[in-house]
Amino acid sequence: MSTFVYDLAYSIEDRWLEVDILIAKAAFEETLDFAFYDALCRATVVLIVAHLEGFMKDAGRAIIQDINKFSSFNRCPAPIKRTFCKSFIELPMGEFKSGAEHRLLRLINMLDNLDTKLSVEPFLIENNYGNNKNPSPGIIDRICSNFGVEKVFLWTHNSKLDIVFSGTQSDVLELISELRNHILASTAIHPYTLDPFLFGVQEVKNAKSSTPSFWETFLDQVLKYRHDVAHGSSFTNSLSVRELVDFRNKVVVLQYTLLLILSAKSLPRL
């Protein structure tokens, strides 16, 4: 039986079919019915962002389900234990103060000796940071930190993923294929055998950077387009079909990359 992460990775291509249909239809209508073309492009941007938002929830859920089915709380990495157990300790203003550390450690120790099953809710952003569910760089970074991945966008710095910002469309499609094939081959069974370093993706410890990465700048750009459409700030389309394809492919690369990193960091302790 395959893992939940494998099933999610396998489904990613099919999930994008509706976006691909809209893009293809927009390309067809561009010189025939400009009003229809305009509406299709605007709808496509909203749907691209929705796919990333839904993916973050599904990725977290798949990882937690695999831990529950194939591993145990006792063998979880420490950050995952902490995130889960913090949800049982009420603190003012949603902050985790130093005085609660003793209670947290006692709870972890107790659950280590029980048949504890994780729930996904503590790892999702809306439970900890209000109702803003838009997949902004900050939201994605916080979700990843719940799994012990700090400053996730720095992991991709100077990696093979940079090709999405400088390469051709064929280069990006080849990268998507490589990411997909590696994840599928490495997550069919648990524990996974993922190797983010194959793509130059690696943890950066004690890194400090005030300059947004290419990925953060890209996400801010897409979210601005989405916000303008969804909230009526703009009623005209300023995007071309080529830009929509570029947005789509970059988000797909980001989905596979986040799944690669989060799954690798969730592996049980030896």
Protein Blocks (a to p, Z undefined) as FASTA:
>chain_A
ZZfklmmmmmmmmmmmmmmmmmmmmmmmmmmmmmlmmmmmmmmmmmmmmmmmmmmmmmmm
mmmmmmmmmmcfklpcfklmmmmmmmmpccehhiacfklmmmmmmmmmmmmmpccdddfk
lmpmklmnojalbfcfklmmmmmmmnopahkllmmgoiaklmmmmmcfklmmmmmmmmmm
mmmmmmmpccdfbdfklnopacdehiacfbdcfklmmmmmmmmmmmmmmnopaccdfbdf
klmmmmmmmmmmmmmmmmmmmmmmmpccZZ
